[in-house]
Amino acid sequence: MASRGISTLDRAVAKRIRALADDHGMKQADVADAAGITRTTFGRYWRAERSMTLDDLEHVLAALGTSYPAEYAVIRDIRRRLDAAGQ
């Protein structure tokens, strides 16, 4: 798979996943295990070093007790703030 740059969307998703995990008292490894994703792959998502697949995002959000439709607006708002801050 060809390497590509990490977008503000990737960073927004990672930021939201970390916040949800914190809200649920879960650590990175807990979320990875609950979502059925290897810890290495999930670590890259967690640090926004890799774009998350939609399937993995759905599994992660389910492990955190939510869904993509429920989180879409929050992720969109985080992305807009990151873009406005030039990150």
LUMLUM-944748 format. One record per residue: x, y, z of N, C-alpha, C in turn. Coordinates in Angstrom, 3 decimals, always signed. Layout:
N
R        n.X        n.Y        n.Z       ca.X       ca.Y       ca.Z        c.X        c.Y        c.Z
R          X          Y          Z          X          Y          Z          X          Y          Z
...
//
This chain:
87
R        n.X        n.Y        n.Z       ca.X       ca.Y       ca.Z        c.X        c.Y        c.Z
R     +0.843     -1.170     +0.000     +0.000     +0.000     +0.000     +0.892     +1.239     +0.000
R     +0.567     +2.169     -0.847     +1.381     +3.374     -0.967     +1.213     +4.254     +0.259
R     +2.305     +4.883     +0.653     +2.280     +5.784     +1.788     +1.646     +7.097     +1.376
R     +0.899     +7.694     +2.281     +0.311     +9.002     +2.004     +0.331     +9.816     +3.272
R     +0.172    +11.099     +3.112     +0.214    +11.978     +4.265     -0.990    +11.784     +5.171
R     -0.799    +12.123     +6.411     -1.880    +12.048     +7.385     -2.651    +13.359     +7.331
R     -3.951    +13.261     +7.233     -4.807    +14.435     +7.081     -5.311    +14.943     +8.428
R     -5.927    +16.107     +8.388     -6.544    +16.613     +9.600     -7.692    +15.702    +10.023
R     -8.319    +15.021     +9.074     -9.369    +14.069     +9.422     -8.788    +12.926    +10.252
R     -7.628    +12.406     +9.853     -6.971    +11.348    +10.621     -6.670    +11.814    +12.043
R     -6.173    +13.028    +12.162     -5.860    +13.568    +13.486     -7.130    +13.792    +14.311
R     -8.202    +14.240    +13.656     -9.471    +14.453    +14.360    -10.043    +13.132    +14.865
R     -9.985    +12.094    +14.033    -10.479    +10.778    +14.443     -9.668    +10.272    +15.631
R     -8.352    +10.369    +15.545     -7.492     +9.898    +16.640     -7.783    +10.654    +17.930
R     -7.946    +11.957    +17.812     -8.221    +12.773    +19.001     -9.545    +12.355    +19.645
R    -10.562    +12.121    +18.832    -11.870    +11.716    +19.359    -11.801    +10.327    +19.992
R    -11.100     +9.403    +19.352    -10.958     +8.046    +19.892    -10.271     +8.110    +21.261
R     -9.217     +8.911    +21.368     -8.521     +9.032    +22.651     -9.446     +9.609    +23.729
R    -10.244    +10.616    +23.365    -11.169    +11.220    +24.330    -12.232    +10.219    +24.770
R    -12.778     +9.459    +23.833    -13.785     +8.459    +24.183    -13.189     +7.379    +25.083
R    -11.991     +6.938    +24.752    -11.331     +5.920    +25.576    -11.137     +6.446    +26.996
R    -10.694     +7.683    +27.103    -10.493     +8.294    +28.414    -11.819     +8.361    +29.179
R    -12.880     +8.753    +28.488    -14.205     +8.827    +29.113    -14.653     +7.469    +29.652
R    -14.225     +6.395    +28.992    -14.615     +5.039    +29.388    -13.574     +4.370    +30.289
R    -12.530     +5.111    +30.647    -11.488     +4.543    +31.498    -10.711     +3.430    +30.824
R    -10.618     +3.501    +29.498     -9.925     +2.468    +28.726     -8.568     +2.975    +28.257
R     -7.610     +2.080    +28.246     -6.291     +2.385    +27.710     -6.245     +1.963    +26.257
R     -5.212     +2.381    +25.580     -5.041     +2.067    +24.167     -5.177     +0.567    +23.910
R     -4.494     -0.241    +24.688     -4.538     -1.704    +24.494     -5.936     -2.258    +24.737
R     -6.664     -1.692    +25.693     -8.029     -2.143    +25.975     -8.923     -1.946    +24.759
R     -8.807     -0.775    +24.137     -9.633     -0.464    +22.969     -9.252     -1.382    +21.808
R     -7.959     -1.545    +21.576     -7.504     -2.413    +20.487     -8.044     -3.822    +20.663
R     -7.912     -4.358    +21.865     -8.384     -5.721    +22.138     -9.900     -5.833    +21.955
R    -10.638     -4.865    +22.481    -12.102     -4.897    +22.374    -12.568     -4.758    +20.928
R    -11.812     -4.035    +20.121    -12.174     -3.824    +18.724    -11.675     -4.943    +17.812
R    -10.808     -5.805    +18.344    -10.277     -6.898    +17.532     -9.234     -6.449    +16.525
R     -8.489     -5.416    +16.892     -7.444     -4.860    +16.022     -6.111     -5.095    +16.722
R     -5.088     -5.440    +15.956     -3.800     -5.657    +16.601     -3.358     -4.377    +17.304
R     -2.644     -4.545    +18.386     -2.186     -3.386    +19.152     -1.240     -2.512    +18.343
R     -0.436     -3.128    +17.492     +0.491     -2.356    +16.655     -0.274     -1.466    +15.686
R     -1.241     -2.035    +14.991     -2.042     -1.252    +14.046     -2.823     -0.173    +14.779
R     -3.443     -0.553    +15.881     -4.237     +0.427    +16.619     -3.368     +1.549    +17.180
R     -2.156     +1.227    +17.591     -1.235     +2.248    +18.067     -0.964     +3.299    +17.006
R     -0.883     +2.870    +15.771     -0.674     +3.829    +14.660     -1.906     +4.706    +14.468
R     -3.078     +4.109    +14.602     -4.310     +4.917    +14.528     -4.359     +5.902    +15.694
R     -4.053     +5.430    +16.887     -4.107     +6.216    +18.130     -3.225     +7.459    +18.036
R     -2.067     +7.293    +17.408     -1.112     +8.408    +17.264     -1.310     +9.175    +15.960
R     -2.338     +8.826    +15.204     -2.630     +9.457    +13.906     -1.456     +9.307    +12.946
R     -0.833     +8.145    +12.971     +0.265     +7.854    +12.052     -0.220     +7.080    +10.832
R     -1.463     +6.662    +10.875     -2.036     +5.862     +9.799     -3.519     +6.172     +9.707
R     -4.044     +6.202     +8.482     -5.478     +6.410     +8.291     -6.228     +5.153     +8.708
R     -7.290     +5.335     +9.450     -8.097     +4.211     +9.907     -9.090     +3.795     +8.823
R     -9.209     +2.495     +8.606    -10.219     +2.022     +7.661    -11.596     +2.236     +8.268
R    -12.601     +2.320     +7.416    -13.958     +2.503     +7.914    -14.381     +1.300     +8.754
R    -14.019     +0.094     +8.332    -14.350     -1.100     +9.127    -13.730     -1.018    +10.515
R    -12.448     -0.662    +10.575    -11.790     -0.551    +11.879    -12.411     +0.558    +12.718
R    -12.743     +1.682    +12.090    -13.375     +2.778    +12.824    -14.694     +2.319    +13.432
R    -15.485     +1.586    +12.662    -16.757     +1.090    +13.175    -16.542     +0.147    +14.355
R    -15.531     -0.731    +14.273    -15.231     -1.656    +15.372    -14.756     -0.899    +16.617
R    -13.907     +0.101    +16.412    -13.390     +0.888    +17.532    -14.526     +1.651    +18.208
R    -15.345     +2.304    +17.426    -16.453     +3.065    +18.007    -17.436     +2.150    +18.730
R    -17.681     +0.970    +18.178    -18.561     +0.006    +18.856    -17.951     -0.419    +20.195
R    -16.640     -0.637    +20.207    -15.950     -1.011    +21.450    -16.059     +0.103    +22.486
R    -16.234     +1.323    +22.013    -16.355     +2.481    +22.905    -17.811     +2.868    +23.149
R    -18.727     +2.010    +22.715    -20.140     +2.219    +22.997    -20.832     +3.263    +22.161
R    -20.316     +3.512    +20.961    -20.930     +4.520    +20.105    -20.838     +4.059    +18.649
R    -21.187     +4.925    +17.727    -21.179     +4.577    +16.302    -20.704     +5.771    +15.483
R    -20.383     +5.515    +14.223    -19.929     +6.596    +13.361    -20.999     +7.676    +13.194
R    -22.257     +7.308    +12.928    -23.257     +8.384    +12.808    -23.342     +9.257    +14.060
R    -23.202     +8.647    +15.224    -23.273     +9.413    +16.466    -22.071    +10.329    +16.645
R    -20.933     +9.969    +16.085    -19.690    +10.721    +16.274    -19.334    +11.638    +15.112
R    -20.056    +11.536    +14.004    -19.700    +12.289    +12.798    -19.552    +13.785    +13.059
R    -20.539    +14.397    +13.685    -20.504    +15.847    +13.908    -19.354    +16.246    +14.824
R    -19.081    +15.441    +15.832    -17.985    +15.751    +16.751    -16.651    +15.693    +16.007
R    -16.449    +14.640    +15.225    -15.207    +14.495    +14.459    -15.073    +15.632    +13.450
R    -16.172    +15.991    +12.793    -16.153    +17.094    +11.832    -15.743    +18.399    +12.514
R    -16.264    +18.654    +13.711    -15.930    +19.885    +14.434    -14.461    +19.896    +14.874
R    -13.962    +18.762    +15.333    -12.542    +18.678    +15.699    -11.684    +18.968    +14.471
R    -12.067    +18.384    +13.343    -11.303    +18.609    +12.098    -11.296    +20.089    +11.730
R    -12.422    +20.739    +11.835    -12.490    +22.171    +11.505    -11.586    +22.993    +12.421
R    -11.558    +22.662    +13.717    -10.694    +23.385    +14.655     -9.221    +23.150    +14.327
R     -8.872    +21.918    +13.983     -7.485    +21.629    +13.601     -7.089    +22.383    +12.347
R     -7.997    +22.405    +11.365     -7.727    +23.150    +10.121     -7.543    +24.635    +10.420
R     -8.404    +25.184    +11.258     -8.329    +26.614    +11.593     -7.034    +26.944    +12.330
R     -6.529    +25.979    +13.110     -5.285    +26.184    +13.853     -4.069    +25.879    +12.999
R     -4.305    +25.439    +11.764     -3.174    +25.143    +10.866     -2.427    +23.881    +11.218
R     -3.082    +22.939    +11.863     -2.419    +21.689    +12.267     -2.657    +20.588    +11.271
//
